[in-house]
Amino acid sequence: MTAHVLTAQQRDDFRDKGFIGPLTLMSVAEMEALRPQLAAVMDTPGLAPAPSAEQAAGRLASLVADRGGESPVPYIECRHLDSPLVHRLCTHPVLLSAARALYGEDLLLWRSTFIAKAPGGPAFQWHQDWGGVYAPGEEYGLEPPLHFTFWIAISDVTEDSGCLKFASGTRAVLPARPQGPGARATLMMDEEQVDQDSVVSMPLRPGQCAVFTDRAVHASGLNTSGSQRLGLAVRLTVPAVKVRPHFPRHASVVVSGQDRAGLNTLAQAPR
């Protein structure tokens, strides 16, 4: 497959709207062939430890597909650090070509997260991924706060299964409040803060992705489809950003160009 190069209009749309997509990384058949291998990855824990009950309270991770009361974090968080398959998906040539068109040659992969929404799974309220913060005073993320996300569909992601939706054109960091009592509860915003006339839904076929900034206001609906909705959120930044590790063995991976800043602990691609 020839690597995708974004058009000038797509680059302008990304800056103006905060998101673009769908972009096609691979065919439906190619992604469906990977699903059993990805399921096997998610059946075994990776490097991220299970958080304490206090750390987990109010986190979006607590809303993903049920694991019988066990924390999903070791199974879904930063699997590009231990799984060659997940690393290859996070560094797909089409993805990296689009990323370079938006942010230049030098890029770090600092985080990846499988996001599974079970049949009947809940809606995710409106929120921003600004800076990767848990909450004021509980930051784990980025300084300066700058990153962008490729949200890759592994399953069909439809309106019925709760596809992503975006409030187009948001540039400001909007007021938000923790969705639960935990000190690291995800910061969410009220429905009234969102201009409903600007909302754009983003259904995706397997192998497609959406790309969005850390200020993009986004949400997803209930999964009423009867099937699991599965995606992989790939978070990239640039080497001038200092990444604060969010578990003891966490490190960033250079996925394009060079790390000329030397600010971050780096890991090699898994073999």
PAPA-215723 format. One record per residue: residue number from 1; residue in three letters; x negated, y, z of N, C-alpha, C in turn. Coordinates in pm, whole numbers, plus 50000, padded with zeros to 5 digits. Each point is the difference from the previous one (the first is absolute). Layout:
BEGIN
R_NUM_ALA_X_Y_Z_X_Y_Z_X_Y_Z
...
//
This chain:
BEGIN
R_1_MET_49916_49880_50000_50084_50120_50000_49912_50125_50000
R_2_THR_50036_50098_49918_49928_50126_49998_50038_50083_50122
R_3_ALA_49900_50054_50068_50028_50078_50122_50086_50120_49968
R_4_HIS_50095_50027_50084_50093_50111_49981_49931_50132_50036
R_5_VAL_50012_50097_49915_49951_50135_50027_50122_50091_50006
R_6_LEU_50017_50071_50110_50117_50085_50015_49998_50114_49899
R_7_THR_50117_50037_49955_50013_50117_49913_49988_50128_50082
R_8_ALA_49978_50110_49932_49997_50129_50068_50133_50028_50069
R_9_GLN_50112_49959_49938_50131_50021_50061_50015_49919_50128
R_10_GLN_49953_49876_50000_50007_49919_50122_49916_50061_50112
R_11_ARG_49884_50050_49966_49916_50064_50102_50068_50124_50055
R_12_ASP_50062_50080_49912_50074_50118_50046_50118_49960_50087
R_13_ASP_50071_49896_49959_50115_49954_50078_49958_49954_50139
R_14_PHE_49886_49933_50009_49950_49955_50130_49976_50119_50091
R_15_ARG_49940_50105_49948_49974_50119_50081_50129_50075_50034
R_16_ASP_50093_50006_49905_50122_50079_50020_50104_49927_50083
R_17_LYS_50017_49870_49973_50106_49923_50065_49951_49923_50122
R_18_GLY_49872_49964_50001_49944_49921_50109_49997_49852_49974
R_19_PHE_50049_49957_49884_50004_49857_49967_50014_49983_49850
R_20_ILE_49961_49884_49951_50028_49960_49861_50026_49850_50000
R_21_GLY_50060_49953_49892_50026_49858_49982_50130_49978_49925
R_22_PRO_50027_49875_49966_49914_49885_50023_49879_49997_49905
R_23_LEU_49887_49952_50050_49884_49963_49921_49992_49848_49998
R_24_THR_49961_49943_49888_49992_49854_49988_49856_49955_50013
R_25_LEU_49973_49919_50102_49869_49942_50020_49985_49868_49926
R_26_MET_50107_49920_50000_49997_49869_49937_50142_49960_49966
R_27_SER_50014_49892_49924_50132_49953_49962_50071_49936_50118
R_28_VAL_50132_49988_49987_50079_49930_50101_49949_49859_50020
R_29_ALA_49970_49931_49889_49953_49862_50009_49867_49992_50074
R_30_GLU_49911_50095_49975_49870_49999_50069_50017_50019_50150
R_31_MET_50087_50093_50040_50020_50020_50143_50070_49880_50063
R_32_GLU_50099_49944_49932_50069_49884_50056_49905_49882_50018
R_33_ALA_49899_49989_49912_49902_49892_50015_49913_50020_50124
R_34_LEU_49984_50125_50044_49919_50028_50118_50077_49982_50131
R_35_ARG_50131_49998_49996_50079_50002_50123_49969_49884_50095
R_36_PRO_49986_49875_49950_49968_49892_50096_49865_50022_50068
R_37_GLN_49902_50053_49927_49869_50028_50060_50010_50112_50103
R_38_LEU_50077_50103_49970_50017_50109_50095_50077_49954_50123
R_39_ALA_50098_49912_49981_50074_49944_50113_49905_49922_50091
R_40_ALA_49905_49928_49940_49904_49924_50080_49911_50094_50081
R_41_VAL_49962_50113_49942_49922_50099_50075_50079_50047_50122
R_42_MET_50128_50031_49978_50081_50054_50109_50041_49895_50102
R_43_ASP_49970_49875_49973_50026_49894_50098_49886_49983_50100
R_44_THR_49888_50067_49975_49885_49990_50089_49961_50140_50047
R_45_PRO_49951_50016_50124_49964_50133_50048_49869_50049_49940
R_46_GLY_49987_50133_49988_49878_50063_49955_49922_50059_50116
R_47_LEU_49933_50112_49976_49910_50060_50099_50071_50088_50102
R_48_ALA_50116_50054_49964_50068_50093_50090_50062_49925_50117
R_49_PRO_49975_50043_50123_50061_49935_50115_50146_50039_50016
R_50_ALA_50075_49916_50069_50138_50035_50035_49998_50116_50098
R_51_PRO_50082_50103_49978_50004_50111_50094_50070_49961_50128
R_52_SER_49975_50078_50104_50075_49981_50123_50145_50040_49979
R_53_ALA_50087_49961_50090_50141_50036_49990_50017_50151_49997
R_54_GLU_49919_50072_50080_50010_50146_50004_49956_50060_49867
R_55_GLN_49894_49944_49942_49952_50052_49872_50098_49971_49887
R_56_ALA_50071_49890_50008_50090_49959_49893_50136_50069_50006
R_57_ALA_50039_50051_50115_50134_50055_50017_50024_50117_49904
R_58_GLY_50103_49985_49916_50038_50108_49911_49921_50008_49871
R_59_ARG_49911_49902_49973_49924_49999_49875_50084_49938_49889
R_60_LEU_49980_50049_49876_50071_49941_49888_49965_49852_49983
R_61_ALA_49877_49962_50039_49960_49860_49987_50094_49908_50077
R_62_SER_50061_50052_50105_50091_49917_50079_50130_49970_49927
R_63_LEU_50025_50068_49888_50125_49981_49925_49985_49905_49882
R_64_VAL_49877_49951_49972_49983_49910_49887_50054_49863_50034
R_65_ALA_49995_49909_49901_50061_49868_50016_49958_49933_50130
R_66_ASP_50096_49939_50066_49980_49941_50133_49898_49886_49996
R_67_ARG_49913_49997_50100_49904_49890_50016_50026_49926_50131
R_68_GLY_50126_49989_50036_50035_49925_50119_49950_50063_50128
R_69_GLY_49997_50134_50002_49954_50071_50118_49852_50029_50002
R_70_GLU_49924_49939_49911_49856_50026_49991_49976_50129_49923
R_71_SER_49896_50075_50038_49968_50124_49929_49962_49970_49855
R_72_PRO_50055_50075_49904_49960_49979_49860_49865_50061_49965
R_73_VAL_49947_50087_50086_49883_50081_49963_49881_49916_49952
R_74_PRO_49958_49894_50069_49884_49925_49950_50020_49938_49862
R_75_TYR_50126_49981_49960_50031_49932_49875_50015_50097_49883
R_76_ILE_50029_50127_50029_50033_50095_49894_49902_50115_49987
R_77_GLU_49916_50023_50100_49920_50122_50006_49858_49980_49947
R_78_CYS_49961_50082_49901_49862_50007_49949_49947_49863_49956
R_79_ARG_50082_49924_49931_49956_49868_49956_49899_50007_49886
R_80_HIS_49981_50119_49942_49894_50015_49899_49861_49980_50061
R_81_LEU_49990_50007_50133_49870_49982_50066_49960_49853_50011
R_82_ASP_50098_49908_49993_49967_49858_50015_50046_49914_49883
R_83_SER_50092_50049_49916_50054_49921_49889_49950_50053_49866
R_84_PRO_49921_49923_49925_49958_50045_49867_50119_50030_49908
R_85_LEU_50108_49923_50012_50116_50023_49915_50062_50136_50029
R_86_VAL_50019_50033_50128_50059_50130_50034_49907_50112_49958
R_87_HIS_49870_49982_50019_49905_50103_49955_50011_50021_49850
R_88_ARG_50012_49892_49922_50012_50015_49854_50129_50075_49964
R_89_LEU_50107_49973_50072_50125_50070_49973_49987_50148_50033
R_90_CYS_49933_50031_50109_49980_50140_50041_49907_50076_49906
R_91_THR_49920_49929_49923_49903_50063_49911_50027_49964_49854
R_92_HIS_50125_49972_49969_50037_49968_49862_49952_50112_49907
R_93_PRO_49944_49968_49884_49946_50104_49910_50099_50110_49965
R_94_VAL_50127_49966_49981_50100_50102_49969_50018_50095_50119
R_95_LEU_50007_49942_50120_50014_50080_50120_49882_50096_50015
R_96_LEU_49879_49949_49986_49882_50085_50018_49989_50106_49892
R_97_SER_50041_49968_49878_49999_50100_49893_50094_50115_50033
R_98_ALA_50120_49967_50051_50094_50105_50039_49946_50080_50118
R_99_ALA_49940_49931_50097_49946_50068_50118_49890_50098_49961
R_100_ARG_49911_49959_49909_49892_50089_49956_50057_50122_49928
R_101_ALA_50106_49979_49922_50061_50112_49928_50058_50103_50096
R_102_LEU_50039_49956_50121_50061_50090_50097_49901_50062_50097
R_103_TYR_49896_49923_50042_49912_50046_50108_49851_49988_49970
R_104_GLY_49964_49965_49877_49859_49995_49965_49939_49862_50015
R_105_GLU_49870_49994_49973_49931_49872_49988_49974_49932_50133
R_106_ASP_49969_50076_50105_49958_49941_50128_50122_49975_50089
R_107_LEU_50025_49873_50033_50122_49963_50071_49972_49893_50105
R_108_LEU_50070_50012_50113_49995_49900_50107_50137_49937_50018
R_109_LEU_50001_49870_50018_50119_49927_50045_49990_49989_50151
R_110_TRP_50093_50066_50069_49990_50001_50147_50106_49915_50069
R_111_ARG_50105_49966_49927_50106_49923_50065_50087_49933_49894
R_112_SER_50053_49884_50032_50104_49937_49920_50097_49931_50094
R_113_THR_50127_49997_49963_50102_49940_50087_50105_49930_49915
R_114_PHE_50022_49871_50026_50116_49933_49942_50125_50050_50071
R_115_ILE_50102_50031_49921_50126_50050_50056_50112_49908_49952
R_116_ALA_50052_49921_50092_50103_49902_49969_50131_50043_50065
R_117_LYS_50104_50005_49920_50132_50031_50055_50089_49878_49974
R_118_ALA_50038_49932_50108_50078_49878_49989_50141_50029_49949
R_119_PRO_50071_49897_49948_50141_50019_49969_50075_50052_50122
R_120_GLY_50074_50106_49981_50068_50065_50111_49910_50094_50078
R_121_GLY_49875_50016_49953_49903_50084_50070_50041_50146_50000
R_122_PRO_49945_50076_50096_50050_50135_50026_49951_50103_49900
R_123_ALA_50065_50114_50002_49953_50117_49927_49881_50060_50075
R_124_PHE_49908_50060_49927_49891_50078_50057_50034_50147_49980
R_125_GLN_50007_50075_50109_50041_50139_49994_49898_50086_49923
R_126_TRP_50041_50123_49972_49914_50094_49931_49876_50029_50085
R_127_HIS_49884_49998_49933_49876_50026_50071_49891_50039_49901
R_128_GLN_49889_50051_50052_49879_50027_49924_49887_49918_50058
R_129_ASP_49901_49968_49917_49884_49924_50047_49883_50093_50033
R_130_TRP_50030_50123_50031_49902_50106_50016_49889_49962_50097
R_131_GLY_49878_49991_49949_49884_49980_50083_49989_49864_50065
R_132_GLY_50099_49913_49982_49998_49870_50064_50015_50007_50150
R_133_VAL_50071_50102_50051_50007_50018_50146_50108_49911_50060
R_134_TYR_49977_49958_50123_50107_49937_50079_50093_50110_50053
R_135_ALA_49941_50092_50073_50076_50109_50061_49898_50101_50051
R_136_PRO_50042_50123_50027_49904_50099_50052_49926_49948_50123
R_137_GLY_49867_50007_49997_49920_49949_50108_49969_49852_49991
R_138_GLU_50061_49930_49903_49978_49857_49983_49954_49970_49857
R_139_GLU_49922_50091_49941_49958_49983_49863_49905_49882_49984
R_140_TYR_50013_49929_49888_49900_49900_49967_49944_50022_49862
R_141_GLY_50042_50103_49932_49985_50004_49857_49882_50072_49941
R_142_LEU_50021_50118_49945_49910_50060_49903_49971_50145_50034
R_143_GLU_49875_50043_49978_49963_50139_50019_49902_50042_49891
R_144_PRO_50037_50094_49912_50132_50064_49994_50106_49901_49952
R_145_PRO_50126_50028_50034_50107_49906_49966_50030_50003_49851
R_146_LEU_49948_49902_49928_50023_49989_49856_49992_49853_49961
R_147_HIS_50110_49947_49951_49997_49868_49936_50118_49988_49906
R_148_PHE_49998_49895_49920_50110_49976_49906_50022_49850_49991
R_149_THR_50122_49962_49961_50045_49861_50009_50047_49948_49866
R_150_PHE_49957_49879_49967_50061_49921_49893_50087_49894_50068
R_151_TRP_50130_50005_49976_50094_49903_50058_50032_49899_49891
R_152_ILE_49943_49880_50013_50009_49898_49895_50114_49903_50031
R_153_ALA_50087_49979_49903_50110_49904_50016_49949_49859_49974
R_154_ILE_50018_49913_50098_49968_49858_49984_50125_49923_49962
R_155_SER_50112_50036_50058_50131_49948_49961_50072_50106_49917
R_156_ASP_50119_49965_49950_50086_50103_49943_50040_50097_50111
R_157_VAL_49988_50128_49975_50034_50103_50097_50111_50085_49937
R_158_THR_50122_49974_50041_50117_50058_49937_50071_50095_50097
R_159_GLU_50101_50068_49948_50085_50082_50087_50061_49912_50109
R_160_ASP_50045_49880_49965_50065_49913_50097_49902_49950_50107
R_161_SER_49873_49981_49963_49905_49947_50097_49933_50110_50081
R_162_GLY_50033_50126_49972_49944_50110_50077_49873_50057_49940
R_163_CYS_50008_50042_49873_49882_50057_49934_49962_50133_50063
R_164_LEU_49877_50042_49973_49956_50131_50046_50084_50110_49935
R_165_LYS_50022_50106_50075_50058_50122_49945_49920_50117_50053
R_166_PHE_49987_50103_49917_49914_50114_50030_50080_50129_49993
R_167_ALA_49967_50094_50088_50051_50136_49991_49899_50079_49917
R_168_SER_50036_50032_49879_49906_50056_49904_49956_50141_50038
R_169_GLY_49871_50028_49985_49949_50136_50011_49963_50045_50139
R_170_THR_49995_49910_50098_49964_50039_50136_49848_50019_50010
R_171_ARG_49958_50120_50038_49857_50027_50016_49962_50024_50146
R_172_ALA_50095_50044_50080_49971_50031_50140_50004_49874_50084
R_173_VAL_49932_50006_50115_50015_49896_50102_50119_50039_50085
R_174_LEU_50104_49917_49999_50126_50036_50062_50008_49952_50144
R_175_PRO_50079_50068_50083_50016_49956_50140_50056_49859_50006
R_176_ALA_49950_49923_50094_50045_49862_50016_49994_49964_50148
R_177_ARG_50067_49893_50035_50000_49957_50140_49986_49848_50005
R_178_PRO_49942_49947_50108_49982_49855_50009_50132_49927_49993
R_179_GLN_50001_49887_49929_50125_49924_49987_50026_49911_50120
R_180_GLY_49904_49991_50092_50020_49920_50120_49920_50056_50116
R_181_PRO_50003_49934_50114_49935_50053_50120_49850_49980_50005
R_182_GLY_49946_49911_49917_49857_49971_50006_49915_50121_49963
R_183_ALA_49881_50008_50061_49911_50114_49972_49956_50003_49855
R_184_ARG_50003_49885_49932_49959_49993_49861_50118_49973_49906
R_185_ALA_50119_50035_50042_50118_49982_49915_49987_50082_49873
R_186_THR_50047_49942_49889_49994_50069_49872_50083_50127_50004
R_187_LEU_49944_50107_49943_50070_50128_49996_50098_50003_49884
R_188_MET_50126_50024_50032_50107_50003_49901_50066_50137_50001
R_189_MET_50072_50029_49891_50070_50129_49993_50149_49977_49984
R_190_ASP_50076_50102_50035_50144_49993_49991_50046_50012_49856
R_191_GLU_50111_49935_49969_50058_50001_49866_50025_50143_49952
R_192_GLU_50036_50089_50094_50035_50137_49962_49881_50078_49945
R_193_GLN_49878_49952_50027_49881_50069_49951_49972_49972_49852
R_194_VAL_50069_49903_49944_49971_49954_49864_50102_50058_49904
R_195_ASP_49952_50063_49892_50084_50051_49893_50049_49881_49918
R_196_GLN_50124_49960_50021_50051_49880_49935_50006_50014_49848
R_197_ASP_50009_50123_49950_50001_50020_49855_49865_49969_49937
R_198_SER_49894_49996_50083_49866_49974_49947_49961_49853_50006
R_199_VAL_50087_49916_50057_49962_49861_50027_49997_49918_49871
R_200_VAL_49891_49925_49984_49979_49913_49884_49973_49859_50051
R_201_SER_50077_49902_49952_49976_49860_50034_49897_49941_49906
R_202_MET_49924_49901_50048_49892_49941_49922_50008_49847_50003
R_203_PRO_50096_49940_49926_49999_49854_49987_49872_49956_49927
R_204_LEU_49950_49884_50039_49876_49948_49941_50017_49852_49966
R_205_ARG_49947_49960_49886_49988_49858_49969_49871_49945_50060
R_206_PRO_49992_49870_50022_49874_49943_50047_49884_50040_49907
R_207_GLY_49891_50048_50061_49885_50045_49922_49998_50148_49972
R_208_GLN_50108_50071_50035_50003_50145_49985_49970_50068_50134
R_209_CYS_49967_50130_49994_49973_50073_50123_50046_50144_49988
R_210_ALA_50020_50061_50115_50018_50145_50013_49874_50056_50064
R_211_VAL_49969_50126_49970_49884_50068_50058_50051_50127_50066
R_212_PHE_49957_50025_50125_50050_50120_50066_49898_50057_50097
R_213_THR_50015_50129_50028_49910_50070_50090_50040_49974_50145
R_214_ASP_49912_50042_50092_50032_49981_50141_50104_50100_50051
R_215_ARG_50035_50099_49918_50107_50094_50038_50133_49964_49937
R_216_ALA_50003_49904_49910_50124_49960_49934_50099_49948_50104
R_217_VAL_50117_50060_50004_50106_49955_50091_50068_49881_49934
R_218_HIS_50002_49886_50071_50054_49879_49940_50074_49917_50103
R_219_ALA_50082_49910_49951_50082_49913_50083_50036_49878_49917
R_220_SER_50071_49906_50061_50055_49887_49926_50126_49953_50069
R_221_GLY_50089_49939_49922_50130_49962_50052_50005_49859_50055
R_222_LEU_50116_49959_50045_50025_49864_50047_49974_49899_49888
R_223_ASN_49957_49882_50039_49985_49891_49903_50128_49917_50000
R_224_THR_50086_50026_49903_50126_49927_49989_49996_49898_49886
R_225_SER_49878_49971_49948_49988_49919_49878_50008_49850_50025
R_226_GLY_49976_49956_50124_49993_49858_50027_49862_49940_49979
R_227_SER_49903_50081_49956_49863_49953_49978_49902_50092_50072
R_228_GLN_49884_49947_50034_49898_50081_50063_49948_50105_49902
R_229_ARG_49980_50122_50048_49933_50106_49925_49858_50009_50051
R_230_LEU_49902_49975_49910_49860_49994_50041_49915_50093_49916
R_231_GLY_49920_50082_50068_49908_50090_49932_49868_50008_50073
R_232_LEU_49903_50061_49936_49869_50024_50060_49968_50148_49985
R_233_ALA_49983_50069_50113_49962_50141_50001_49849_50010_50006
R_234_VAL_49940_50061_49897_49855_50013_49988_49965_50146_50023
R_235_ARG_49922_50028_50105_49970_50138_50041_49856_50036_49962
R_236_LEU_49985_50103_49920_49869_50046_49956_49973_50141_50050
R_237_THR_49872_50032_50015_49958_50136_50031_49867_50026_49931
R_238_VAL_49937_50111_50033_49871_50037_49939_49893_49998_50109
R_239_PRO_49871_49982_49963_49896_49984_50101_49980_50119_50092
R_240_ALA_50044_50120_49961_49985_50117_50087_50096_49997_50118
R_241_VAL_50094_49907_50001_50094_49984_50111_49943_49900_50100
R_242_LYS_50001_50036_50127_49958_49912_50108_50117_49913_50042
R_243_VAL_49983_49869_49986_50104_49905_50036_49974_49951_50142
R_244_ARG_50099_50017_50086_49987_49950_50136_50046_49855_50003
R_245_PRO_49911_49905_50030_50041_49858_50000_50120_49977_50091
R_246_HIS_50095_49918_49953_50118_49975_50082_50007_49859_50056
R_247_PHE_49893_49921_49987_49980_49881_50081_49850_49971_49997
R_248_PRO_49948_49917_50092_49856_49992_50020_49919_49961_49878
R_249_ARG_50051_49915_49911_49922_49956_49884_50042_50071_49871
R_250_HIS_50072_50109_50017_50044_50076_49884_49884_50077_49937
R_251_ALA_49997_50006_49867_49902_50079_49926_50060_50033_49864
R_252_SER_49943_50100_49935_50044_50039_49866_49915_49929_49894
R_253_VAL_50055_49991_49880_49932_49933_49889_49990_50098_49884
R_254_VAL_49879_50017_49947_49983_50082_49880_50057_49921_49881
R_255_VAL_50099_50056_49933_50063_49929_49888_49974_50068_49866
R_256_SER_49939_50119_50003_49965_50070_49876_49890_50099_50032
R_257_GLY_49903_50013_49911_49895_50100_50018_49911_49969_50118
R_258_GLN_49968_50103_50077_49908_49987_50112_50055_50073_50123
R_259_ASP_49950_49959_50117_50024_50076_50123_49881_50093_50019
R_260_ARG_50015_50124_49957_49891_50098_50008_50002_50075_50133
R_261_ALA_50106_49982_50080_50014_50075_50124_49939_49927_50119
R_262_GLY_50008_49868_50002_49943_49923_50109_50070_50017_50133
R_263_LEU_50129_50028_49999_50074_50025_50124_50058_49874_50062
R_264_ASN_50018_49897_49919_50084_49888_50042_49923_49868_50007
R_265_THR_50048_49913_50088_49955_49862_50003_50056_49930_49876
R_266_LEU_49912_49932_49928_50042_49936_49875_49992_49849_50011
R_267_ALA_50091_49935_49928_50001_49854_49990_49981_49960_49854
R_268_GLN_49948_49881_49979_49990_49945_49867_50130_49930_49962
R_269_ALA_50023_49984_49871_50115_49925_49955_49989_49855_50048
R_270_PRO_50109_49938_50045_49994_49861_50047_49970_49904_49885
R_271_ARG_49934_49891_50032_49965_49899_49900_50071_49869_50029
//
